[in-house]
């Protein structure tokens, strides 16, 4: 289906991605509760969850996960929410994603590879510790 989105729908979608980036948890969760697809994806393959994780908003990450966000989705560059959270050293988001079952070895680069490459020992410990996947 190659229908173009109308300007109003496109503006609404952009606003939802901005809410994820900004950590506007309550407003974003209310929209998901009202029917917004929790796995809404932008033109780069970023989901609301990936954007919330990348911008280090653990409360938003947790709210999206609680509403069924797919933590295993990768964007067009192969990056996952877990790798994004690790990159940003957001321990709470990493813990929430791991608790939801996110695989620290999934993605390109994976969260573990990201933590190693950027020399993030705290994140690496979270990702490879006894409770990690």
Number of C-alpha atoms within 10 A of each C-alpha: 3 4 5 8 10 8 9 9 11 12 12 11 17 13 13 20 22 16 20 28 21 16 21 16 21 13 14 24 20 11 14 19 12 9 9 14 14 20 19 16 18 15 8 9 16 24 25 28 33 30 26 30 33 26 20 26 23 24 18 28 31 23 18 23 18 12 15 14 21 20 22 18 22 20 19 12 12 15 22 32 31 35 32 25 31 32 25 19 20 20 17 18 26 30 22 20 25 19 14 16 14 24 20 26 17 19 22 15 17 21 29 24 19 24 25 14 11 10 12 16 12 13 25 19 13 19 26 14 10 8 10 17 13
